[in-house]
Amino acid sequence: MYGIPAQLADTLAWEVLCRHRANEPSTDPPWLNLHRLAAAIGVESIQHCALLEEGRIEPAGDRFRVWISDDLPAERARFTLAHELAHLIFMSTMAEWEPSREVAAAFTSEEAMCDTIAAGFLMPRPWVLHAYGRSKPSLAAVRSLATSAGVSLSAAIIRFRVVLGWRDSLLHWTYDHGEWLLDGEAGLFTSQMRLVRNSELTGWQLNELLTSDGQDHDRRLSLYIGGTEQHVDAQVSVRSNSAVAFVRAGQIEDPSRGVRMPHRAVA
């Protein structure tokens, strides 16, 4: 989510963090300790267990209990916890806190709203601007933000797009039974989703980097985009059975349409 809704959600997240940073002095920034934030806003316990959904929050007397699926990777579990805390903030402050009402009015979906607030908890706008505002778009910067905030590369690239206005994208492959399967894309407009697929050369290019031990390499990566083979400027990293490409802005668009699609971005 971009524009005014994202800015309002970021402001709300930052105000929550600042409130509880004052209440809980620490050498660590509050956004790096979600459990401390959870306790400050009324969470009694956080439990990891088998769930059909990724996360759930429920009352426990005058406090709350959060459940997180134990099947999630660590980064996704952390984002899910932040998402559930966003639900709690919304529920507990909607009636009397004007920022909550403003954020609610700006979104048509509570789930999208909580995802955006969660990103604001984990990667606060003022911090991202201070730490990365002068960074050139790169895979290294995405990896740095992901590591610092404890989030996935996908969450990091989307945050850069929202806060810094980047228009670069990420593609991910998994090596399975002798071939590279394109199984992830992030930082794309809605109408750009599923435009990309491997060309006959993509697997060969990724295999060529298998011995590079995960280093980032500039490549003209061959892909089918909207059914047409193109060579896109990308930074590519291959490690073991996983590959990721940081695709430079403006290159993933359907050539049959001839125009860029100005729709909202999705994870």
LINSULUR-V347429 format. One record per pair of residues at least 24 apart in sequence whose C-alpha atoms are under 8 Angstrom apart, sorted by the first residue. I is the first residue (numbers start at 1). GAP is how many residues later the second one is. D is the distance in whole Angstrom. If there is no record, write none. Layout:
i=I gap=GAP d=D
i=I gap=GAP d=D
//
This chain:
i=1 gap=111 d=8
i=1 gap=115 d=7
i=1 gap=161 d=7
i=1 gap=263 d=6
i=1 gap=264 d=6
i=1 gap=265 d=7
i=2 gap=160 d=6
i=2 gap=262 d=7
i=2 gap=263 d=8
i=3 gap=159 d=8
i=4 gap=102 d=8
i=5 gap=98 d=7
i=5 gap=101 d=5
i=5 gap=102 d=7
i=6 gap=110 d=7
i=6 gap=156 d=7
i=8 gap=91 d=8
i=8 gap=94 d=7
i=8 gap=95 d=6
i=9 gap=94 d=6
i=9 gap=104 d=7
i=9 gap=107 d=6
i=9 gap=108 d=5
i=9 gap=111 d=7
i=10 gap=106 d=7
i=10 gap=107 d=6
i=10 gap=110 d=5
i=10 gap=114 d=7
i=10 gap=115 d=6
i=12 gap=87 d=6
i=12 gap=88 d=7
i=12 gap=91 d=8
i=12 gap=105 d=7
i=13 gap=104 d=6
i=13 gap=105 d=8
i=13 gap=107 d=5
i=13 gap=108 d=6
i=13 gap=111 d=7
i=14 gap=106 d=7
i=14 gap=107 d=7
i=14 gap=110 d=6
i=14 gap=111 d=8
i=17 gap=104 d=7
i=31 gap=90 d=6
i=31 gap=91 d=5
i=31 gap=92 d=7
i=31 gap=93 d=8
i=32 gap=90 d=7
i=32 gap=117 d=7
i=32 gap=118 d=8
i=34 gap=47 d=8
i=34 gap=48 d=7
i=38 gap=47 d=7
i=41 gap=47 d=8
i=41 gap=48 d=8
i=54 gap=26 d=7
i=55 gap=25 d=6
i=55 gap=26 d=7
i=55 gap=29 d=7
i=56 gap=28 d=7
i=57 gap=27 d=6
i=57 gap=31 d=8
i=75 gap=75 d=6
i=75 gap=76 d=5
i=75 gap=77 d=6
i=76 gap=75 d=7
i=76 gap=76 d=7
i=78 gap=72 d=7
i=78 gap=73 d=7
i=79 gap=39 d=7
i=79 gap=40 d=8
i=79 gap=43 d=8
i=79 gap=72 d=7
i=82 gap=36 d=5
i=82 gap=37 d=8
i=82 gap=39 d=7
i=82 gap=40 d=7
i=83 gap=31 d=5
i=83 gap=32 d=6
i=83 gap=34 d=7
i=83 gap=35 d=5
i=84 gap=30 d=8
i=85 gap=33 d=8
i=86 gap=28 d=5
i=86 gap=29 d=8
i=86 gap=31 d=6
i=86 gap=32 d=6
i=87 gap=27 d=6
i=119 gap=36 d=8
i=119 gap=40 d=7
i=122 gap=27 d=6
i=122 gap=28 d=8
i=122 gap=29 d=8
i=123 gap=26 d=6
i=123 gap=36 d=7
i=125 gap=38 d=6
i=128 gap=35 d=7
i=129 gap=34 d=7
i=129 gap=35 d=7
i=133 gap=31 d=7
i=137 gap=29 d=7
i=137 gap=31 d=7
i=138 gap=97 d=7
i=138 gap=108 d=7
i=139 gap=77 d=7
i=139 gap=96 d=7
i=139 gap=106 d=8
i=139 gap=107 d=6
i=140 gap=76 d=8
i=154 gap=31 d=8
i=154 gap=32 d=5
i=154 gap=33 d=7
i=154 gap=113 d=7
i=155 gap=112 d=7
i=157 gap=29 d=7
i=157 gap=30 d=6
i=158 gap=28 d=7
i=158 gap=29 d=5
i=158 gap=107 d=8
i=158 gap=108 d=8
i=158 gap=109 d=7
i=161 gap=26 d=7
i=166 gap=83 d=8
i=167 gap=81 d=8
i=167 gap=82 d=5
i=167 gap=83 d=7
i=168 gap=78 d=7
i=168 gap=79 d=6
i=168 gap=80 d=5
i=168 gap=81 d=4
i=168 gap=82 d=7
i=169 gap=77 d=6
i=169 gap=78 d=5
i=169 gap=79 d=7
i=169 gap=80 d=7
i=170 gap=74 d=7
i=170 gap=75 d=6
i=170 gap=76 d=5
i=170 gap=77 d=6
i=171 gap=73 d=6
i=171 gap=74 d=5
i=171 gap=75 d=7
i=171 gap=76 d=8
i=172 gap=70 d=7
i=172 gap=71 d=6
i=172 gap=72 d=4
i=172 gap=73 d=7
i=173 gap=69 d=6
i=173 gap=70 d=5
i=173 gap=71 d=6
i=174 gap=67 d=6
i=174 gap=68 d=5
i=174 gap=69 d=7
i=175 gap=66 d=5
i=175 gap=67 d=6
i=176 gap=65 d=7
i=179 gap=24 d=7
i=180 gap=26 d=8
i=185 gap=82 d=8
i=186 gap=80 d=7
i=186 gap=81 d=5
i=187 gap=78 d=6
i=187 gap=79 d=6
i=187 gap=80 d=6
i=188 gap=77 d=5
i=188 gap=78 d=6
i=188 gap=79 d=8
i=189 gap=72 d=7
i=189 gap=73 d=7
i=189 gap=74 d=5
i=189 gap=75 d=5
i=189 gap=76 d=4
i=189 gap=77 d=6
i=190 gap=73 d=6
i=190 gap=74 d=6
i=190 gap=75 d=6
i=190 gap=76 d=6
i=191 gap=70 d=7
i=191 gap=72 d=7
i=192 gap=60 d=7
i=192 gap=61 d=6
i=192 gap=62 d=7
i=192 gap=69 d=7
i=195 gap=29 d=8
i=195 gap=30 d=5
i=195 gap=31 d=5
i=195 gap=32 d=8
i=195 gap=57 d=8
i=195 gap=58 d=8
i=195 gap=59 d=7
i=196 gap=27 d=7
i=196 gap=28 d=6
i=196 gap=29 d=5
i=196 gap=30 d=7
i=196 gap=56 d=8
i=197 gap=26 d=6
i=197 gap=27 d=5
i=197 gap=28 d=7
i=198 gap=24 d=8
i=198 gap=25 d=5
i=198 gap=26 d=6
i=199 gap=24 d=5
i=199 gap=25 d=5
i=199 gap=30 d=7
i=206 gap=32 d=7
i=206 gap=37 d=7
i=209 gap=28 d=8
i=209 gap=29 d=6
i=210 gap=28 d=6
i=210 gap=29 d=6
i=210 gap=30 d=7
i=212 gap=26 d=7
i=212 gap=27 d=8
i=213 gap=25 d=7
i=213 gap=26 d=6
i=213 gap=27 d=8
i=214 gap=24 d=5
i=214 gap=25 d=5
i=225 gap=27 d=7
i=225 gap=28 d=7
i=225 gap=29 d=6
i=225 gap=30 d=8
i=226 gap=27 d=7
i=226 gap=28 d=5
i=226 gap=29 d=7
i=226 gap=30 d=7
i=228 gap=27 d=7
//
